[in-house]
Amino acid sequence: MVTEPSPGTYRFKGSTTTETGSWNDLTNVVHVDAGTYTMDATDWPLGNNSWLMGIQAHISHDDGSEGATVFGPRNYGQKTLKDGTLQCNIFINTTGEVDKTFTPRLYKID
């Protein structure tokens, strides 16, 4: 189960006994203006380089040029982006008991 105890904060609580065959994710879309951005969370549930739980974000550029994955595990640092739509997926790909809270943030640096 996923709840939102406060705006932008997500709590994942539950368990599974079967192997996860694909990601279950929460998707949100935000338009970004050209600039330098970084993705961060002060409470990465399993660290900021885990493929078990985190964020992966893909940008579709307004000018029609080829989009790209711009944020993901081991790659949340500063990125220079063009105007576009950023699709952010919070994913969880783990088995067993989960009780984690997560507050991801996208920051525009300039």
C-alpha positions in Angstrom: 0.0 0.0 0.0 1.1 3.5 -0.8 -0.1 6.5 1.2 0.8 10.2 1.0 1.2 11.4 4.7 2.0 14.9 3.5 2.2 16.5 0.0 5.1 15.0 -2.0 6.0 12.4 0.8 5.1 8.8 0.1 5.0 5.9 2.5 5.3 2.3 1.1 4.1 -0.3 3.5 3.4 -4.0 2.9 4.9 -7.2 1.9 5.1 -9.7 -1.0 6.3 -13.3 -1.0 6.6 -13.6 -4.8 9.5 -12.4 -7.0 8.8 -9.1 -8.7 8.8 -9.5 -12.4 8.4 -5.8 -13.3 8.4 -2.5 -11.5 5.4 -1.0 -9.9 5.7 2.7 -10.1 4.0 6.0 -9.3 4.2 8.4 -12.2 4.1 12.2 -12.2 4.7 14.6 -15.0 6.1 18.1 -14.7 7.1 20.7 -17.4 10.6 22.1 -16.9 12.1 25.3 -18.4 15.6 25.1 -19.8 18.2 25.2 -17.0 20.3 23.1 -14.6 18.5 20.7 -12.3 19.3 18.1 -9.7 17.1 15.4 -8.1 17.5 14.7 -4.4 15.8 13.2 -1.4 17.0 13.5 2.2 15.5 10.1 2.9 16.5 7.8 0.1 14.9 4.6 1.4 17.6 2.2 0.2 20.3 4.7 -0.7 20.6 6.9 -3.7 22.1 4.2 -6.0 19.5 1.4 -5.4 17.6 -0.2 -8.2 15.2 -1.7 -5.6 13.6 1.7 -4.8 14.1 5.1 -6.2 13.2 7.4 -9.1 13.8 7.2 -12.9 12.9 10.3 -14.9 12.7 10.7 -18.7 12.5 14.1 -20.6 10.5 14.7 -23.8 11.8 17.9 -25.3 9.4 20.6 -26.5 11.4 21.1 -29.7 10.7 17.5 -30.8 14.3 16.4 -30.4 15.0 12.9 -29.0 14.2 12.5 -25.4 16.4 10.8 -22.8 16.4 9.3 -19.3 18.0 12.1 -17.2 17.7 10.9 -13.6 18.0 7.5 -12.1 20.0 5.4 -9.6 23.6 6.4 -9.6 22.7 9.4 -11.8 20.7 12.0 -9.8 23.3 14.8 -10.0 23.2 18.0 -11.9 21.8 17.9 -15.4 21.4 20.7 -18.0 17.9 20.3 -19.5 16.1 21.9 -22.4 12.5 22.9 -22.2 10.4 19.8 -21.9 8.1 17.4 -20.0 9.8 15.4 -17.3 8.1 12.1 -16.5 9.1 10.9 -13.1 8.5 7.3 -12.0 8.9 6.3 -8.3 9.6 2.6 -8.5 9.8 -0.2 -6.0 11.3 -3.5 -7.1 11.8 -5.6 -4.0 10.3 -8.5 -2.1 9.5 -9.1 1.5 8.5 -6.5 4.1 8.6 -2.9 3.1 8.0 0.1 5.4 9.7 3.1 3.8 9.0 6.8 3.5 10.3 8.8 0.6 10.3 12.5 -0.2 11.9 13.1 -3.6 12.6 16.7 -4.8 13.6 18.3 -8.1 15.6 21.5 -7.7 16.4 24.1 -10.4 19.9 25.4 -9.8 19.8 28.1 -12.5 
